[in-house]
């Protein structure tokens, strides 16, 4: 069982802009959960048994749990063995795939920075004083208004800002203590923060229709088994609009899972980074767990989802308006202060402007969402047309595909697991294609996150801006070329699958 780490013992690395929210500690999710107890060739032994919920071994090692630190317990009644072995064990030249710093980047929008945002940031560049830990009053007032407009009345005193959602999750995990539960799959940056603190992480399966929110019955079973093993589950992290799947959890599922978590005394962290990127807002209902369980839910949103460029790290957390929430808020501020995790003053000015949601910001956001919805639909069509499976994307700038039906064709290309699939598709597509093991899925499963932003990137701001102005952006030469290349790769796999000898 992980021990609570005081603020003074926490290392830095939570607030950079190179990668998933939070910078250098973000990245690969733990994947040491191969079926049958087979060793994870990327570092660290696989975990067996249970209900599909593997405990993360190691501290901040590779995606297989490699690195120092004690291994976590597994809810199936077995303990994982000690982590060990360099990342990439078992394949020449694979060193560098496992460490967290090689994890997937945050899905950017592939578009030029909004000029009004750039002007606000530039005007604040000469400020001589930095922001306080947790954010200055102007930023917190803007964040309060942002949540008020979404039906979550919020006092600025119940908010905290940080340079990226990763810094907030690290501080929350340190402040709450205990073991951490996350859905399978989940955002690649969630698990490394718990491992940094030496906390076991347990993945809980999600239902077939959506990602981001665990199945309530699997959650109850996982909690029961962790406690039977001597564990102390206290924190459930979930997302109503999900990375990596690009789906939105149905309200009835969210209600059942929130009720199950409340019954087990868990605190919830709701990552709502993608809630403002719904592809069809009139047909998709998004609810926050904070509307259902206000005293036990902390909401975190990274502004890179819909308001700021990923290179300008800023995120805000909304704490419960209760005595317990006040105590948690104070402890989180202590951790942020110890880390020196402050939003840069020019970024804070831009964040405050964006959170006020003036017309230029809302217009750009709406145009960006429409654009990415069209590209995601085209990518989804290309994927499912060859026999692979993927949930229809509903939010964000990404989708999650299962290429298991093409296993024979991929095997002929030397692809037998998610890391090899990542290598293969990244090379063939010319854009990052992180494998499902980065998001906590089993290494043998041939799953991959496909992002839409890289398909829009034409190298210059003028060409990128064309995507927003064009009445038919899919017909722009650089977008059409990118989509044709993707379709060619997947069509080739389909054709090869047809010719492979049945096994």
C-alpha positions in Angstrom: 0.0 0.0 0.0 1.4 3.4 -1.0 2.2 5.8 1.8 1.2 9.5 1.8 3.9 11.7 0.5 4.2 15.1 2.0 4.5 18.2 -0.2 8.1 18.7 0.7 9.1 15.4 -0.8 7.5 15.9 -4.2 9.7 16.4 -7.2 9.1 18.9 -10.0 8.1 18.2 -13.5 4.4 19.0 -13.4 3.7 21.9 -15.5 5.7 21.7 -18.7 4.1 21.9 -22.1 5.8 19.0 -23.9 3.3 16.2 -23.9 0.2 15.3 -22.0 -1.1 17.8 -19.4 1.5 18.4 -16.7 4.6 18.0 -18.9 7.4 15.7 -18.1 5.7 13.3 -15.7 2.9 12.6 -18.1 2.9 9.9 -20.7 2.6 6.2 -20.8 0.0 4.5 -18.8 0.8 1.2 -17.1 0.3 -1.8 -19.2 1.7 -4.7 -17.2 -1.6 -6.6 -17.5 -1.0 -9.2 -20.2 -3.3 -12.1 -20.1 -2.2 -15.4 -18.6 0.6 -13.8 -16.6 2.9 -13.5 -19.6 5.9 -11.2 -19.0 5.6 -7.7 -20.3 8.5 -7.4 -22.8 8.6 -3.6 -22.3 9.6 -3.8 -18.7 8.0 -5.3 -15.5 6.0 -8.5 -15.0 2.4 -8.8 -16.1 -0.3 -8.9 -13.5 -2.9 -11.7 -13.5 -6.4 -12.4 -12.5 -9.0 -10.0 -11.1 -11.6 -8.1 -13.1 -9.3 -6.6 -15.6 -7.9 -4.1 -13.1 -4.1 -4.1 -12.9 -2.1 -2.4 -10.2 0.7 -0.2 -11.5 4.1 -1.3 -10.4 7.0 1.0 -10.1 7.2 4.7 -9.5 7.5 6.6 -12.7 9.0 3.9 -14.9 7.9 2.6 -18.3 4.5 1.8 -19.4 4.9 -1.7 -18.2 5.6 -0.5 -14.7 9.4 -0.6 -15.0 11.5 1.4 -12.7 12.1 1.5 -9.0 9.5 1.4 -6.3 7.3 -1.3 -4.9 4.9 -3.1 -7.0 1.2 -2.6 -6.4 -1.3 -5.2 -5.3 -3.7 -6.8 -7.7 -7.4 -7.2 -6.9 -7.4 -10.7 -8.0 -5.8 -11.9 -4.8 -2.2 -12.0 -6.1 0.5 -9.5 -5.7 2.6 -8.4 -8.6 6.3 -9.2 -8.5 9.0 -6.6 -8.2 9.3 -4.3 -11.2 12.5 -4.5 -13.1 14.2 -4.7 -16.5 14.9 -1.9 -18.8 12.2 -0.6 -21.1 12.3 -2.3 -24.5 13.6 -5.6 -23.1 13.0 -8.3 -25.7 13.5 -6.3 -28.9 16.7 -4.7 -30.2 16.4 -0.9 -30.7 13.2 -0.7 -28.6 14.9 1.2 -25.7 13.1 4.5 -25.2 9.6 3.2 -25.9 8.7 2.5 -22.2 9.8 5.6 -20.2 7.1 8.1 -19.4 8.8 10.9 -21.3 8.1 9.0 -24.6 4.4 8.9 -23.9 1.8 10.4 -26.2 1.4 14.1 -26.6 -1.8 16.0 -25.8 -4.1 16.0 -28.9 -3.6 19.5 -30.3 -5.9 21.2 -32.7 -3.5 21.7 -35.6 -4.6 25.3 -35.9 -2.9 28.7 -35.5 -3.2 30.5 -32.2 -6.2 32.8 -32.0 -4.9 36.3 -32.6 -6.9 37.9 -29.7 -5.4 35.3 -27.3 -1.9 36.0 -28.6 -2.4 39.7 -28.1 -3.5 39.2 -24.5 -0.5 37.0 -23.7 1.9 39.5 -25.4 0.5 42.4 -23.5 1.1 40.6 -20.2 4.6 39.5 -21.1 6.2 42.5 -19.3 4.5 41.8 -15.9 7.2 41.9 -13.3 5.4 39.8 -10.7 4.4 36.1 -10.9 1.1 34.4 -10.1 0.6 33.0 -6.6 0.3 29.3 -6.2 -3.3 28.3 -6.9 -3.9 31.4 -9.1 -4.5 35.1 -8.7 -8.0 36.5 -8.0 -8.6 37.7 -11.6 -8.0 34.2 -13.0 -10.1 32.5 -10.3 -13.0 35.0 -10.9 -12.9 34.1 -14.6 -13.0 30.4 -13.8 -15.9 31.0 -11.4 -17.9 32.6 -14.2 -17.0 29.7 -16.5 -18.5 27.1 -14.2 -21.5 29.3 -13.3 -22.4 29.3 -16.9 -22.4 25.5 -16.9 -24.8 25.3 -13.9 -22.1 24.7 -11.3 -22.3 27.8 -9.0 -18.7 28.2 -7.8 -17.1 30.6 -5.3 -13.6 31.7 -6.4 -12.4 30.5 -2.9 -13.1 26.9 -4.0 -10.9 27.0 -7.0 -7.2 26.5 -7.7 -5.2 27.0 -10.9 -2.0 25.3 -11.9 0.3 24.9 -15.0 -1.6 22.0 -16.5 -4.1 19.4 -15.2 -1.3 17.1 -14.4 0.0 19.3 -11.6 -3.5 19.4 -10.1 -3.9 15.6 -10.3 -0.5 15.1 -8.6 -1.5 17.5 -5.9 -4.9 15.9 -5.4 -3.4 12.4 -5.3 -0.9 13.5 -2.7 -3.5 15.3 -0.6 -6.1 12.5 -0.6 -3.7 9.6 0.0 -4.7 5.9 -0.6 -4.9 3.8 -3.7 -6.2 5.2 -7.0 -8.8 3.7 -9.3 -9.1 4.7 -13.0 -11.1 3.3 -16.0 -9.5 1.1 -18.6 -8.5 2.7 -20.9 -7.8 6.1 -19.5 -5.8 9.2 -20.3 -2.2 8.4 -20.6 -1.1 11.0 -18.0 -3.3 9.9 -15.1 -1.4 6.8 -13.8 2.2 8.2 -13.8 1.3 10.8 -11.1 0.1 8.1 -8.8 3.2 6.0 -9.5 5.4 9.1 -8.8 3.9 9.1 -5.3 4.3 5.3 -4.9 0.6 4.7 -5.0 -1.0 1.6 -6.5 -3.3 2.2 -9.5 -6.1 -0.1 -10.3 -7.7 -0.1 -13.8 -11.5 -0.9 -13.9 -13.2 -2.0 -17.1 -15.5 0.4 -18.9 -18.8 -0.7 -20.6 -19.0 -1.3 -24.3 -20.8 1.8 -25.2 -18.4 4.4 -23.9 -15.1 5.1 -22.2 -14.0 7.3 -19.4 -16.4 6.0 -16.7 -16.0 2.6 -15.2 -18.7 0.0 -15.2 -20.4 0.3 -11.7 -20.4 -3.4 -11.0 -16.8 -3.8 -12.0 -16.0 -0.8 -9.8 -17.6 -2.4 -6.7 -15.9 -5.7 -7.3 -12.5 -4.0 -7.7 -12.9 -2.0 -4.5 -13.9 -5.2 -2.7 -10.9 -7.1 -3.9 -8.5 -4.3 -3.3 -9.7 -4.0 0.3 -9.6 -7.8 0.8 -6.0 -7.6 -0.3 -5.3 -5.0 2.4 -5.5 -2.0 0.1 -7.0 1.5 0.8 -8.9 2.7 -2.3 -9.8 6.4 -1.8 -9.7 8.1 -5.2 -11.6 7.4 -8.5 -10.5 9.4 -11.5 -12.9 9.5 -14.4 -13.9 11.6 -17.5 -17.3 12.3 -18.9 -15.9 13.3 -22.3 -13.1 10.9 -22.7 -9.5 10.7 -23.8 -8.6 8.3 -25.5 -11.9 7.0 -26.8 -13.5 10.3 -27.8 -16.8 9.2 -26.3 -19.3 10.7 -23.8 -20.6 8.6 -20.9 -24.4 8.2 -20.9 -26.1 10.0 -18.0 -27.6 6.8 -16.6 -24.2 5.1 -16.5 -22.6 8.1 -14.8 -25.4 8.1 -12.2 -24.8 4.4 -11.4 -21.1 4.7 -11.2 -21.2 7.9 -9.1 -23.7 6.2 -6.7 -21.4 3.1 -6.5 -18.4 5.3 -5.7 -20.3 7.3 -3.1 -21.4 4.1 -1.4 -17.8 3.0 -1.1 -16.6 6.4 0.3 -14.5 7.3 -2.7 -13.6 10.8 -3.6 -14.0 11.5 -7.4 -11.9 13.6 -9.6 -13.8 14.4 -12.8 -11.5 15.4 -15.7 -13.7 17.6 -17.8 -11.0 18.8 -20.2 -13.1 17.8 -23.3 -16.6 18.7 -22.2 -16.7 21.8 -24.4 -15.8 19.8 -27.6 -19.0 17.9 -28.2 -19.3 17.1 -31.9 -23.1 17.2 -31.8 -24.1 19.2 -28.7 -27.8 19.1 -29.5 -27.8 15.3 -29.5 -25.2 14.6 -26.8 -25.9 15.1 -23.1 -22.9 15.8 -20.9 -23.3 15.9 -17.1 -20.7 16.5 -14.4 -20.5 14.2 -11.5 -20.3 17.4 -9.4 -24.0 17.9 -10.2 -24.9 14.5 -8.7 -22.4 14.3 -5.8 -21.3 17.9 -5.0 -19.6 17.0 -1.7 -17.3 14.3 -3.1 -16.3 15.5 -6.5 -13.4 17.7 -7.5 -13.6 18.9 -11.2 -10.4 19.4 -13.2 -10.3 21.0 -16.6 -7.2 21.6 -18.7 -7.7 24.7 -20.8 -5.8 23.0 -23.7 -8.9 21.0 -24.4 -11.0 23.9 -25.8 -9.6 27.3 -24.8 -5.8 27.5 -25.0 -3.0 26.1 -27.1 -1.3 23.0 -25.4 2.0 25.0 -25.3 0.4 27.4 -22.8 -0.2 25.2 -19.8 -3.1 26.2 -17.5 -5.8 24.2 -15.7 -8.3 24.9 -13.0 -9.8 22.6 -10.3 -13.2 23.2 -8.6 -13.4 21.8 -5.1 -16.5 20.8 -3.1 -18.1 23.7 -1.1 -17.9 21.9 2.2 -15.6 21.6 5.2 -13.9 18.5 3.7 -13.6 20.4 0.4 -12.0 23.4 2.1 -9.5 21.1 3.8 -8.6 19.4 0.5 -8.3 22.7 -1.2 -5.8 23.9 1.5 -3.7 20.7 1.2 -3.6 21.0 -2.6 -2.4 24.6 -2.4 0.3 23.4 0.0 1.5 20.8 -2.6 1.3 23.3 -5.5 3.4 25.8 -3.4 6.0 23.2 -2.5 6.3 22.2 -6.2 6.5 25.9 -7.4 3.6 24.9 -9.7 2.4 28.4 -10.7 0.8 29.5 -13.9 3.1 31.8 -15.8 1.7 35.4 -15.6 1.3 35.9 -19.4 -0.5 32.5 -19.6 -2.7 33.4 -16.7 -3.8 36.6 -18.4 -4.6 34.6 -21.6 -6.4 31.9 -19.5 -8.5 34.5 -17.7 -9.5 36.1 -21.1 -10.4 32.6 -22.5 -12.4 31.6 -19.4 -14.5 34.8 -19.8 -15.5 33.3 -23.1 -15.7 36.5 -25.3 -17.0 36.2 -28.8 -13.7 35.6 -30.5 -13.0 32.6 -28.2 -16.4 31.0 -28.5 -16.5 31.5 -32.3 -13.1 29.9 -32.7 -14.0 27.1 -30.4 -17.2 26.3 -32.3 -15.4 26.4 -35.6 -12.6 24.1 -34.3 -15.1 21.6 -32.9 -17.0 21.4 -36.2 -13.8 20.9 -38.1 -12.5 18.2 -35.9 -15.9 16.5 -35.8 -15.8 16.2 -39.6 -12.2 14.9 -39.7 -12.9 12.4 -36.9 -16.0 11.1 -38.7 -13.9 10.6 -41.9 -11.2 8.8 -39.9 -13.8 6.6 -38.2 -15.3 5.7 -41.5 -11.9 4.7 -42.9 -11.2 2.5 -39.8 -14.5 0.7 -39.7 -14.7 0.2 -43.5 -11.8 -2.2 -43.3 -13.3 -4.3 -40.5 -11.6 -2.7 -37.5 -13.8 -1.5 -34.7 -14.1 2.0 -33.1 -16.8 3.7 -31.1 -18.1 6.7 -33.1 -16.3 9.8 -31.8 -18.5 12.3 -29.9 -16.0 14.7 -28.4 -12.4 15.8 -28.6 -9.8 15.5 -31.4 -9.2 11.8 -31.3 -10.8 8.3 -31.6 -9.8 4.9 -30.3 -9.6 2.0 -32.7 -9.3 -1.8 -32.2 -7.4 -3.4 -35.0 -7.8 -6.9 -33.6 -9.9 -8.1 -36.6 -6.8 -7.3 -38.8 -4.4 -9.3 -36.6 -3.3 -11.7 -39.3 -2.4 -8.9 -41.7 -0.6 -7.0 -39.0 1.2 -10.2 -38.0 2.6 -10.5 -41.5 4.1 -7.0 -40.9 5.7 -8.1 -37.7 3.0 -6.5 -35.5 1.9 -8.6 -32.6 1.2 -6.1 -29.8 0.2 -2.5 -29.1 3.8 -1.2 -29.1 4.6 -2.8 -32.4 1.3 -1.4 -33.7 2.3 2.1 -32.5 5.6 1.8 -34.3 4.1 0.5 -37.5 1.3 3.0 -37.8 3.4 6.0 -36.8 5.9 5.1 -39.5 3.2 4.4 -42.2 1.0 7.4 -41.4 3.8 9.8 -40.6 1.9 11.1 -37.5 1.9 9.8 -33.9 -0.3 6.8 -33.3 0.1 5.8 -29.6 -0.8 2.2 -28.8 -3.5 1.2 -26.3 -0.9 0.2 -23.8 -0.2 3.9 -23.3 -3.7 4.2 -21.9 -3.7 1.2 -19.6 -5.0 -1.3 -22.1 -3.5 -4.8 -22.3 -0.3 -4.9 -24.4 -1.4 -7.8 -26.6 -4.6 -5.9 -27.6 -4.1 -4.1 -31.0 -5.6 -0.8 -30.0 -4.5 2.7 -31.0 -5.5 6.3 -30.5 -5.8 8.3 -33.7 -5.7 12.1 -33.4 -7.2 14.5 -35.9 -5.0 17.5 -35.3 -1.9 16.2 -37.2 -4.1 15.7 -40.3 -4.7 19.4 -40.5 -1.1 20.6 -40.1 0.1 21.9 -43.4 3.3 23.5 -42.0 2.2 27.2 -42.1 -0.4 29.2 -40.2 -2.0 30.4 -43.4 -2.5 26.8 -44.6 -3.8 25.8 -41.2 -6.2 28.7 -41.1 -7.6 27.6 -44.4 -9.2 24.6 -42.6 -11.4 27.1 -40.6 -12.4 29.2 -43.6 -13.1 26.5 -46.1 -16.7 25.4 -46.6 -15.4 21.9 -47.3 -12.1 21.4 -45.4 -11.9 17.7 -46.3 -11.4 18.8 -49.9 -8.3 21.0 -49.1 -5.3 19.4 -50.7 -3.3 18.8 -47.5 -6.2 17.4 -45.6 -7.3 15.2 -48.5 -3.7 14.0 -48.9 -3.5 13.1 -45.2 -6.9 11.3 -45.2 -6.0 9.5 -48.4 -2.8 8.3 -46.9 -4.6 7.0 -43.8 -7.2 5.2 -45.9 -4.5 3.7 -48.1 -2.7 2.2 -45.1 -6.0 0.7 -43.6 -7.2 -0.5 -47.0 -3.9 -2.3 -47.5 -4.3 -4.1 -44.2 -7.9 -5.1 -45.1 -6.7 -6.5 -48.5 -3.8 -8.4 -46.8 -6.2 -9.8 -44.2 -8.3 -11.3 -47.0 -5.3 -13.1 -48.4 -3.9 -14.3 -45.1 -4.4 -18.1 -44.6 -7.1 -18.6 -41.9 -5.5 -19.8 -38.6 
